[in-house]
């Protein structure tokens, strides 16, 4: 059974106070909305039918159901008696219909008893203070551990066989469950500000419970009670079936089922019909509960992604490029890379036409605001974009191997990427498998791709951990990720990226999730590895200073395109794109005047769903003119190999005054 | 999992390990629950309105007989005296005797328990063997918005199946396999085939619930960062599913599996009665109907202890499989 405890409401606002009469209107509106979905309509129809039968059944068919026909005892189904007759010759079909009232009424009564008792028990910690409350909670916890049916049997012994005993037994048997739900809900609500306010106002605890707490936990309680009514119905049917509940001459579905089972060879329908009605009625309550729960309760993060795409345009065929010599070829060559992913309103292409190469042992930084497409570029390069996301490019080569047309070569590509391309992710806490020892996680690559034995893989894992400056690597390899600190975890990630002697390490914001002190150590480690092993590095970051310190070359991305590409050494002096210069200006120096507001780039990053026709930065650029807004500037390469995409590259920026600083969004 | 190599550090690890605290906590919880259970079983008889002996023997029984029986059961002693006696008798294995047949309760339980444990255990094994592969397969087939129809068919059918209580399933199975097809005996415990109906009746509902849960859990896990890490290692899909995703989905699966197993204990009561299976379930119901309270008391205890033991085993298994769960609570 699920527990729905989702009450999301502004922290300081009591539902009671929030809006008198409107409260119910709003509530009904949501419930009504819930019932308009196909599932909701089914549930409502089914539930309405059950309730209607419960009300009308005995009035319409009560006499026929009790009519004894001695001429046809225990008959199978016939035209006169659709479902046959019982041992006294009574019509089973009408008996099943008439039994609806007793079955449903008893289930609802039992549920009411269960909910009332449960709420009292569950609210006990709140009403009676901490000590008694703890005892109540402990009792609830013990009781909840036992299946409800056992509790029901237990109470059935105490209260005796019969309707009264069974109602009490089912109700009390369900009470611990509601008590648990209530105490969870009360605990969640009682810390809210409006409760504190009510207490300061001097209201009594009982009054606060009735006026402020219960209204605020009412919805999830009703949802649970609706679900529970279905359970009560089934439990009651079970008790009656066992002979512990309703006793003849009264009858409910459980008792009819019991009688029907005895005659199952003569009239199978007589046994199956009450069973079917029990299931349908139970389903009606369950469905109604679930539908309402979905609407008012926990909003399940059910993000559906559109899977249907137009036909994939055949990627431009590579003009017979001779397999280049691996030593002189760049480690990575990317031309006109596009990445398409599914946004909330259909496919968007946040990366549109990125081209660059990375040479052997070169460290390249990719800088940009969040949403600029830098991380997607990194994932695309590492071939980690999953369907329905899509990668298109004119050229995408790693170590001279085409990564675009991989059909039939999946295994070879897998080995190449697995061993030669290491990836370091942003958050080492979530990026390491919590259920696997560090050593084994590291060893997988060489076990899989190089066919090493478990011992060899472990030895290499220890070696790489040592190279990544993890102290006591032998012992550490035997530990789980949760036994590592954040910085150590990132070292382990880096060690993992080095397992197969990589030619390129793609590091996607490797220090963002770490403490400032640890950030430096991790960056230094990356630098060392690069220097020692001649590994190329593609470092993704939003921090232009970090990239400037670590990398040979910096590429600045904006709105899915590279807007500037220049050596780090020239970053401070030669940056020509207004965006790059704005990024650099936004970095507070040690000598920054603390009385002045931090320099920020005004405006917001562009939404990938709505790229403007011209230069995407135009709206935030002090140099922009009509030409900028109309035509997007090409990425032009100068004689020294620097690239920039700006119609006004290198022009002096207007002097920053108090007026145009300050209000925009920080990146 | 790799086996631990014996290093000097290993011994120190044991003493410091969170396991000691974990085991102590669990033992304390077990003891408290046991005490509550035994106390409840004791008071069950005393809470019955009126005289349970009179109720059991019937209104026509002579007063002397009732008095003698009350004396024999110790019902005339002060209540605390009875409680202490009850506890002592429990520990020494004297669980009283049936008020109708005079057979020792412990003997009745010993006769009836194995049949119940058998069907519950087989059902549990069947549930696990079916629902985990089905759930993983469904996750693989319906991942990232693929296989919409498969998803709809699977989800709706599992919801409907899960809504059918096990005793009704048992009735349905009796009709299909026993009455219509005539393949298996419809009642009682005899041949190997006679196990089919009770085990299926117990297993089908929980299988539907659990496979749905495994699928949802797998889908969540497959979106986790560490699965991307595993993909970055270019491991084969099966390897990623089975070694990286499944162990992380197992925590919830096992927690719910444990609850379902506890529910199975309850399910046996009804299913045994439908199929006339000679286990504890049919005995407790007939004993409640004949007001044979010592037998009811004993069987309630056995069921309760069974549930507690299952909960303990699930907790320990969880701690072994998911090392975080021991830490999380401390």
Boltz contact constraints between the chains, C-beta under 6 A:
constraints:
  - contact:
      token1: [A, 142]
      token2: [B, 33]
      max_distance: 6.0
  - contact:
      token1: [A, 142]
      token2: [B, 36]
      max_distance: 6.0
  - contact:
      token1: [A, 145]
      token2: [B, 311]
      max_distance: 6.0
  - contact:
      token1: [A, 146]
      token2: [B, 307]
      max_distance: 6.0
  - contact:
      token1: [A, 147]
      token2: [B, 262]
      max_distance: 6.0
  - contact:
      token1: [A, 147]
      token2: [B, 263]
      max_distance: 6.0
  - contact:
      token1: [A, 147]
      token2: [B, 266]
      max_distance: 6.0
  - contact:
      token1: [A, 149]
      token2: [B, 266]
      max_distance: 6.0
  - contact:
      token1: [A, 150]
      token2: [B, 266]
      max_distance: 6.0
  - contact:
      token1: [A, 150]
      token2: [B, 303]
      max_distance: 6.0
  - contact:
      token1: [A, 157]
      token2: [B, 44]
      max_distance: 6.0
  - contact:
      token1: [A, 157]
      token2: [B, 288]
      max_distance: 6.0
  - contact:
      token1: [A, 157]
      token2: [B, 296]
      max_distance: 6.0
  - contact:
      token1: [A, 158]
      token2: [B, 44]
      max_distance: 6.0
  - contact:
      token1: [A, 158]
      token2: [B, 47]
      max_distance: 6.0
  - contact:
      token1: [A, 158]
      token2: [B, 48]
      max_distance: 6.0
  - contact:
      token1: [A, 234]
      token2: [B, 165]
      max_distance: 6.0
  - contact:
      token1: [A, 238]
      token2: [B, 167]
      max_distance: 6.0
  - contact:
      token1: [A, 238]
      token2: [B, 270]
      max_distance: 6.0
  - contact:
      token1: [A, 242]
      token2: [B, 273]
      max_distance: 6.0
  - contact:
      token1: [A, 242]
      token2: [B, 285]
      max_distance: 6.0
  - contact:
      token1: [A, 264]
      token2: [B, 179]
      max_distance: 6.0
  - contact:
      token1: [A, 268]
      token2: [B, 175]
      max_distance: 6.0
  - contact:
      token1: [A, 268]
      token2: [B, 179]
      max_distance: 6.0
  - contact:
      token1: [A, 271]
      token2: [B, 171]
      max_distance: 6.0
  - contact:
      token1: [A, 275]
      token2: [B, 168]
      max_distance: 6.0
  - contact:
      token1: [A, 275]
      token2: [B, 171]
      max_distance: 6.0
  - contact:
      token1: [A, 279]
      token2: [B, 164]
      max_distance: 6.0
  - contact:
      token1: [A, 282]
      token2: [B, 163]
      max_distance: 6.0
  - contact:
      token1: [A, 283]
      token2: [B, 163]
      max_distance: 6.0
  - contact:
      token1: [A, 286]
      token2: [B, 163]
      max_distance: 6.0
  - contact:
      token1: [A, 304]
      token2: [B, 145]
      max_distance: 6.0
  - contact:
      token1: [A, 305]
      token2: [B, 145]
      max_distance: 6.0
  - contact:
      token1: [A, 307]
      token2: [B, 145]
      max_distance: 6.0
  - contact:
      token1: [A, 307]
      token2: [B, 146]
      max_distance: 6.0
  - contact:
      token1: [A, 384]
      token2: [B, 231]
      max_distance: 6.0
  - contact:
      token1: [A, 384]
      token2: [B, 232]
      max_distance: 6.0
  - contact:
      token1: [A, 414]
      token2: [B, 234]
      max_distance: 6.0
  - contact:
      token1: [A, 417]
      token2: [B, 234]
      max_distance: 6.0
  - contact:
      token1: [A, 418]
      token2: [B, 233]
      max_distance: 6.0
  - contact:
      token1: [A, 418]
      token2: [B, 234]
      max_distance: 6.0
  - contact:
      token1: [A, 423]
      token2: [B, 232]
      max_distance: 6.0
  - contact:
      token1: [A, 430]
      token2: [B, 225]
      max_distance: 6.0
  - contact:
      token1: [A, 431]
      token2: [B, 225]
      max_distance: 6.0
  - contact:
      token1: [A, 431]
      token2: [B, 226]
      max_distance: 6.0
  - contact:
      token1: [A, 431]
      token2: [B, 229]
      max_distance: 6.0
  - contact:
      token1: [A, 432]
      token2: [B, 226]
      max_distance: 6.0
  - contact:
      token1: [A, 433]
      token2: [B, 226]
      max_distance: 6.0
  - contact:
      token1: [A, 433]
      token2: [B, 244]
      max_distance: 6.0
  - contact:
      token1: [A, 434]
      token2: [B, 324]
      max_distance: 6.0
  - contact:
      token1: [A, 435]
      token2: [B, 247]
      max_distance: 6.0
  - contact:
      token1: [A, 435]
      token2: [B, 248]
      max_distance: 6.0
  - contact:
      token1: [A, 435]
      token2: [B, 322]
      max_distance: 6.0
  - contact:
      token1: [A, 440]
      token2: [B, 2]
      max_distance: 6.0
  - contact:
      token1: [A, 444]
      token2: [B, 233]
      max_distance: 6.0
  - contact:
      token1: [A, 445]
      token2: [B, 233]
      max_distance: 6.0
  - contact:
      token1: [A, 448]
      token2: [B, 235]
      max_distance: 6.0
  - contact:
      token1: [A, 475]
      token2: [B, 9]
      max_distance: 6.0
  - contact:
      token1: [A, 480]
      token2: [B, 323]
      max_distance: 6.0
  - contact:
      token1: [A, 482]
      token2: [B, 324]
      max_distance: 6.0
